Amino acid sequence: MHTPVTVIGAGLGGLTLARVLHVHGIPVTVYEAEPSPSVRSQGGMLDIHDYNGQLALEAAGLMDEFHAIVLEGRQAMRVLDRDGTVLFEKADDGTGGRPEALRGELRRILLDSLPAGTVRWGHKVGGARALGEGRHEVTFDDGTAVVTGLLVGADGAWSRIRPLLSTATPEYVGTSCVETYLFDADTRCPAAAKAVGGGAMIVPSPGREIFAHRESGDTLHTYVVLSKPQDWFAAIDFTDADAATARIAAEFDGWAPELTALITDGDTAPVLRHNYALPTGHRWDRVPGVTLLGDAAHLQAPNGEGANLAMLDGGELGKALAAHPDDIEAALTEYEQAMFPRSAEVATYEGVEVHRIDSDDNTAHGLVNTFTEKDQ
């Protein structure tokens, strides 16, 4: 295939696509808005599943590099009640299909696998338009532009490429997440560190829950999820870290102190992230010369599948283009016909659908019962 591929977005999905194309000798350029790969933190832990994310890494020829960045023991999981009682615990015996790695490390091995210059940093898309016959022009905020015969939008929730295919826009799903980090937890906050354990800890409750993960060493990364309207969060001044922390912690009044310490004793200012989603089953009619992958195509509320699906999209699209070097439209049609139903499937935890956060059944006992029923 000789038509160069233009990818917008150097996230995990776009980079996986670029790597698979490179493996097959297909020219590709990735344009990324951020000025450099190190301009910001790339987020926390990702469990890379053997039925999607790992398949993409195999297609990319990067399984050895992936195994080298896996943090052993992090597949362990605990479910606690609000009083700190451990109701469920599953150790990481090394046989699980969801090894954990840091998102930043995963992005690094993908970037390192690409020839220098593949990613063009500091190119924020201002807009895109069709030129006819499958060709598109992408304009950047710096005044430059590129014309391409094959355009892939891998540019996330607020994709500037999506309008070429769909009028759908993300909508708030009713929940938001507040993130904090706790460093040197084993010595500074041993009770909180013990509560989290060696992997992930979840404390579910109707309308609110705490999820924490042990990252490298004794760093704890906490995600506080609240089912609240956006106006409720807008009333909190997140530029005042102490006040914002106190307001979020107040929602967990009466919970065990080793759990609330994950909020109140954090070493970083609380970061608010609203959760958005595209309509379930989002799809579009085939438009020559352009497609989408990852959150640009099928944004969902956080469910443990987003990064995995984006990588699988990239891997599958790359393989389809390699399999149809003389027929771009056949490749894009094959990719989309498989991607649409795959991304519309309800995400589950190891085959078990968990309760929505705003459900009265979103309790520690309810979650443990779900796991117990699965194992019977």
C-alpha positions as CSV (number, residue, x, y, z in Angstrom):
1,M,0.0,0.0,0.0
2,H,1.5,3.3,-1.1
3,T,-1.1,5.8,0.1
4,P,0.4,7.5,3.2
5,V,-1.8,7.3,6.3
6,T,-2.4,10.4,8.3
7,V,-3.3,9.8,12.0
8,I,-4.6,12.5,14.3
9,G,-3.7,11.8,17.9
10,A,-0.7,10.1,19.5
11,G,-2.6,8.3,22.2
12,L,-2.4,4.5,22.6
13,G,-4.8,3.8,19.8
14,G,-3.1,6.1,17.2
15,L,0.3,4.9,18.1
16,T,-0.7,1.2,17.9
17,L,-2.1,1.8,14.5
18,A,1.2,3.6,13.5
19,R,3.3,0.8,14.8
20,V,1.3,-1.9,13.0
21,L,1.4,0.1,9.7
22,H,5.2,0.5,10.2
23,V,5.6,-3.3,10.7
24,H,3.8,-3.8,7.3
25,G,5.9,-1.1,5.6
26,I,3.0,1.3,5.1
27,P,4.0,5.0,5.4
28,V,2.3,6.9,8.3
29,T,2.5,10.2,10.0
30,V,0.9,11.0,13.4
31,Y,0.0,14.6,14.3
32,E,-0.3,15.3,18.0
33,A,-1.5,18.6,19.7
34,E,0.9,18.2,22.7
35,P,4.3,19.8,22.2
36,S,6.3,16.8,23.4
37,P,5.7,13.3,24.8
38,S,6.7,14.4,28.3
39,V,4.6,17.6,28.6
40,R,2.1,16.0,31.1
41,S,1.5,12.9,33.1
42,Q,0.0,10.1,31.1
43,G,-2.3,8.7,33.8
44,G,-2.2,5.7,36.0
45,M,-2.4,1.9,35.8
46,L,-3.9,0.0,32.9
47,D,-4.9,-3.6,32.9
48,I,-4.2,-4.9,29.4
49,H,-6.5,-7.7,28.6
50,D,-5.6,-10.9,26.8
51,Y,-8.7,-10.7,24.6
52,N,-8.2,-7.2,23.2
53,G,-5.3,-5.0,24.3
54,Q,-2.7,-7.8,24.2
55,L,-3.9,-8.9,20.7
56,A,-3.1,-5.4,19.5
57,L,0.4,-5.6,21.1
58,E,0.9,-8.9,19.4
59,A,0.0,-7.4,16.0
60,A,2.5,-4.6,16.8
61,G,5.2,-7.1,17.7
62,L,5.7,-5.6,21.1
63,M,4.8,-8.4,23.6
64,D,8.4,-8.7,24.9
65,E,8.5,-5.0,25.5
66,F,5.1,-5.1,27.2
67,H,6.1,-8.0,29.6
68,A,9.1,-5.9,30.6
69,I,7.0,-3.0,31.9
70,V,4.3,-5.2,33.6
71,L,4.2,-4.5,37.4
72,E,4.0,-7.8,39.1
73,G,1.4,-8.4,41.7
74,R,-0.9,-5.6,40.6
75,Q,-3.7,-7.8,39.5
76,A,-4.5,-8.4,43.1
77,M,-7.9,-7.0,44.1
78,R,-9.8,-6.2,47.3
79,V,-13.3,-5.2,48.0
80,L,-13.8,-3.3,51.3
81,D,-16.9,-2.0,53.0
82,R,-17.1,1.6,54.1
83,D,-16.0,0.6,57.7
84,G,-12.8,-0.8,56.3
85,T,-13.8,-4.5,56.5
86,V,-12.2,-6.6,53.8
87,L,-15.1,-8.6,52.2
88,F,-13.3,-10.0,49.2
89,E,-9.7,-10.5,48.3
90,K,-8.1,-12.1,45.3
91,A,-4.3,-12.5,45.1
92,D,-2.3,-12.1,41.9
93,D,-0.9,-15.6,41.3
94,G,0.5,-14.7,37.9
95,T,-2.1,-16.5,35.9
96,G,-4.6,-13.7,35.4
97,G,-5.3,-12.3,31.9
98,R,-5.1,-8.6,32.8
99,P,-1.5,-7.7,33.7
100,E,-1.0,-4.1,34.8
101,A,1.3,-1.5,33.5
102,L,1.6,2.3,33.7
103,R,0.0,4.1,30.8
104,G,3.0,6.3,30.4
105,E,5.3,3.3,30.0
106,L,3.0,1.7,27.5
107,R,3.0,4.8,25.4
108,R,6.8,5.0,25.7
109,I,7.3,1.5,24.2
110,L,5.0,2.4,21.4
111,L,6.8,5.6,20.7
112,D,10.2,3.9,20.9
113,S,9.1,1.4,18.3
114,L,8.4,4.0,15.6
115,P,11.0,5.7,13.3
116,A,12.1,9.2,14.4
117,G,9.8,11.8,12.9
118,T,6.8,9.6,12.7
119,V,5.0,11.7,15.3
120,R,4.8,15.5,14.6
121,W,4.4,17.2,18.0
122,G,2.7,20.5,18.5
123,H,0.1,20.1,15.8
124,K,-3.3,21.0,17.2
125,V,-6.0,20.5,14.7
126,G,-8.2,23.5,14.0
127,G,-10.5,21.7,11.6
128,A,-10.9,19.2,8.7
129,R,-12.8,19.3,5.5
130,A,-13.5,16.9,2.6
131,L,-12.0,17.7,-0.8
132,G,-13.7,14.9,-2.7
133,E,-12.6,11.5,-4.0
134,G,-11.6,10.3,-0.5
135,R,-9.2,13.2,0.1
136,H,-9.3,15.5,3.1
137,E,-7.5,18.6,4.3
138,V,-6.6,19.0,8.0
139,T,-5.7,22.5,9.2
140,F,-3.7,23.2,12.3
141,D,-3.8,26.1,14.7
142,D,-0.3,27.2,13.6
143,G,-1.6,27.9,10.1
144,T,-0.2,24.9,8.4
145,A,-2.3,22.2,6.7
146,V,-1.9,18.7,5.3
147,V,-3.9,16.9,2.5
148,T,-4.3,13.2,2.8
149,G,-5.9,10.3,1.0
150,L,-6.4,8.3,4.2
151,L,-7.3,10.1,7.4
152,V,-7.8,8.4,10.8
153,G,-9.2,10.3,13.8
154,A,-7.6,8.9,16.9
155,D,-8.0,12.2,18.7
156,G,-10.2,11.3,21.6
157,A,-13.4,12.4,23.2
158,W,-13.5,15.8,21.5
159,S,-12.3,14.7,18.1
160,R,-12.0,17.3,15.5
161,I,-12.2,14.6,12.8
162,R,-15.5,13.0,14.0
163,P,-17.6,15.8,12.4
164,L,-16.5,14.5,9.0
165,L,-18.5,11.3,9.7
166,S,-21.0,12.0,12.5
167,T,-23.0,14.7,14.2
168,A,-22.8,12.9,17.6
169,T,-21.2,14.7,20.5
170,P,-20.3,13.4,23.9
171,E,-22.7,13.9,26.8
172,Y,-22.1,13.9,30.5
173,V,-23.0,10.5,32.0
174,G,-23.8,11.9,35.5
175,T,-20.6,10.9,37.3
176,S,-17.2,12.6,37.8
177,C,-13.9,11.4,39.2
178,V,-11.5,13.2,41.5
179,E,-7.9,11.9,41.4
180,T,-5.3,12.2,44.1
181,Y,-1.8,10.6,44.7
182,L,-0.3,9.5,47.9
183,F,3.5,8.9,47.8
184,D,5.6,6.8,50.3
185,A,2.3,5.4,51.6
186,D,3.8,2.4,53.3
187,T,5.7,4.6,55.7
188,R,3.7,7.8,55.8
189,C,0.1,6.3,55.7
190,P,0.5,2.6,56.6
191,A,-3.1,2.1,57.4
192,A,-4.2,3.4,54.0
193,A,-1.5,1.4,52.3
194,K,-2.6,-1.7,54.1
195,A,-6.2,-1.1,53.1
196,V,-5.3,-0.8,49.4
197,G,-3.1,-3.9,49.5
198,G,-0.8,-4.9,46.7
199,G,-3.0,-4.2,43.7
200,A,-6.5,-2.5,43.4
201,M,-9.0,-1.7,46.1
202,I,-12.6,-0.8,45.5
203,V,-15.1,0.5,48.1
204,P,-18.5,0.8,46.3
205,S,-21.5,2.6,47.7
206,P,-24.7,4.1,46.1
207,G,-23.7,7.4,44.5
208,R,-20.1,7.4,45.6
209,E,-17.1,5.0,45.6
210,I,-13.4,5.0,46.2
211,F,-11.1,3.1,43.9
212,A,-7.3,3.0,44.6
213,H,-4.4,1.3,42.9
214,R,-0.9,0.7,44.0
215,E,1.4,1.9,41.3
216,S,5.2,1.7,41.3
217,G,6.6,1.0,44.8
218,D,4.4,2.5,47.5
219,T,2.6,5.1,45.4
220,L,-1.2,5.0,45.7
221,H,-3.4,6.5,43.0
222,T,-6.9,7.2,44.2
223,Y,-10.0,7.8,42.1
224,V,-13.0,9.2,44.0
225,V,-16.1,8.8,41.9
226,L,-19.3,10.7,42.7
227,S,-22.7,10.7,41.0
228,K,-23.4,14.4,40.9
229,P,-24.5,17.0,38.3
230,Q,-21.8,19.1,36.8
231,D,-23.2,22.2,38.6
232,W,-22.4,20.5,41.9
233,F,-18.7,20.3,41.0
234,A,-18.7,23.8,39.5
235,A,-19.5,25.2,43.0
236,I,-16.2,23.8,44.3
237,D,-13.1,25.9,43.8
238,F,-10.6,23.4,42.7
239,T,-7.9,26.1,42.5
240,D,-8.0,25.9,46.3
241,A,-6.7,22.4,46.9
242,D,-7.4,22.3,50.6
243,A,-11.0,23.5,50.3
244,A,-11.7,21.2,47.4
245,T,-10.2,18.2,49.3
246,A,-12.3,19.0,52.3
247,R,-15.5,19.3,50.3
248,I,-14.9,15.9,48.5
249,A,-13.9,14.2,51.7
250,A,-17.1,15.5,53.4
251,E,-19.1,13.2,51.0
252,F,-17.4,10.2,52.8
253,D,-18.2,11.3,56.3
254,G,-18.4,8.3,58.6
255,W,-16.2,6.1,56.4
256,A,-13.2,4.4,57.9
257,P,-10.3,6.8,58.4
258,E,-7.8,4.7,56.5
259,L,-10.1,5.1,53.5
260,T,-10.8,8.9,53.8
261,A,-7.0,9.3,54.3
262,L,-6.6,8.5,50.6
263,I,-8.5,11.8,50.0
264,T,-7.4,14.0,52.8
265,D,-3.7,13.0,53.0
266,G,-3.0,13.1,49.2
267,D,0.2,14.7,48.0
268,T,-1.2,16.2,44.9
269,A,-4.0,18.7,44.4
270,P,-7.3,17.0,43.6
271,V,-7.9,16.8,39.8
272,L,-11.5,16.8,38.6
273,R,-12.5,14.7,35.5
274,H,-16.0,14.7,34.2
275,N,-17.1,11.4,32.5
276,Y,-18.7,11.7,29.1
277,A,-19.9,9.2,26.5
278,L,-21.1,9.0,23.0
279,P,-24.5,7.4,22.3
280,T,-24.4,3.6,22.8
281,G,-24.0,1.9,19.4
282,H,-22.6,5.0,17.8
283,R,-21.9,4.4,14.1
284,W,-21.8,6.2,10.8
285,D,-22.2,5.5,7.1
286,R,-19.0,4.8,5.2
287,V,-17.3,8.0,4.1
288,P,-14.4,7.5,1.6
289,G,-10.9,8.1,2.9
290,V,-11.6,8.6,6.6
291,T,-12.4,6.6,9.8
292,L,-12.2,6.9,13.6
293,L,-10.8,4.7,16.4
294,G,-10.8,4.7,20.2
295,D,-12.7,7.4,22.1
296,A,-13.2,9.4,18.9
297,A,-15.4,6.5,17.7
298,H,-17.0,5.0,20.8
299,L,-16.3,7.1,23.9
300,Q,-17.7,5.4,27.0
301,A,-17.7,6.1,30.7
302,P,-14.6,4.6,32.4
303,N,-15.1,0.8,32.5
304,G,-11.6,-0.6,32.1
305,E,-12.0,-1.2,28.4
306,G,-11.3,2.2,26.8
307,A,-7.5,1.9,26.3
308,N,-7.8,-1.8,25.4
309,L,-10.4,-1.1,22.7
310,A,-8.5,1.8,21.3
311,M,-5.4,-0.3,21.0
312,L,-7.4,-3.2,19.4
313,D,-9.0,-0.7,17.0
314,G,-5.5,0.5,16.0
315,G,-4.2,-3.1,15.6
316,E,-7.2,-4.3,13.6
317,L,-7.3,-1.2,11.3
318,G,-3.6,-1.6,10.6
319,K,-4.0,-5.3,9.7
320,A,-7.0,-4.5,7.5
321,L,-5.1,-1.9,5.6
322,A,-2.2,-4.3,5.2
323,A,-4.5,-7.0,3.9
324,H,-6.1,-4.8,1.3
325,P,-3.1,-2.7,0.0
326,D,-4.9,-1.8,-3.3
327,D,-8.4,-1.1,-1.9
328,I,-8.6,1.3,1.0
329,E,-12.4,1.3,1.1
330,A,-12.5,-2.5,1.4
331,A,-10.1,-2.2,4.4
332,L,-12.0,0.6,6.1
333,T,-15.3,-1.2,5.6
334,E,-13.9,-4.5,7.0
335,Y,-12.5,-2.6,10.0
336,E,-15.7,-0.6,10.7
337,Q,-18.1,-3.6,10.4
338,A,-16.1,-5.4,13.1
339,M,-15.5,-2.3,15.3
340,F,-19.1,-1.1,15.5
341,P,-20.5,-4.2,17.3
342,R,-17.4,-4.8,19.3
343,S,-17.4,-1.3,20.8
344,A,-21.2,-1.5,21.6
345,E,-20.8,-4.6,23.8
346,V,-21.5,-3.9,27.5
347,A,-18.2,-4.0,29.4
348,T,-18.0,-6.5,32.2
349,Y,-15.4,-7.5,34.8
350,E,-14.3,-11.0,33.7
351,G,-17.7,-11.7,32.2
352,V,-19.7,-10.2,35.1
353,E,-21.7,-7.0,34.6
354,V,-21.3,-4.8,37.7
355,H,-23.9,-2.4,39.2
356,R,-24.0,1.2,38.1
357,I,-22.7,3.6,40.7
358,D,-26.1,5.2,41.3
359,S,-27.7,1.8,41.9
360,D,-28.9,0.9,45.4
361,D,-27.1,-2.4,44.8
362,N,-23.7,-0.7,44.3
363,T,-22.5,-1.9,47.7
364,A,-19.5,-3.9,48.8
365,H,-21.8,-6.9,49.6
366,G,-23.5,-6.6,46.2
367,L,-20.2,-6.6,44.4
368,V,-18.9,-9.6,46.4
369,N,-22.1,-11.5,45.7
370,T,-21.6,-10.9,41.9
371,F,-18.1,-12.3,42.1
372,T,-19.3,-15.2,44.2
373,E,-22.1,-16.1,41.7
374,K,-19.6,-16.0,38.9
375,D,-17.3,-18.5,40.6
376,Q,-20.1,-21.0,41.3
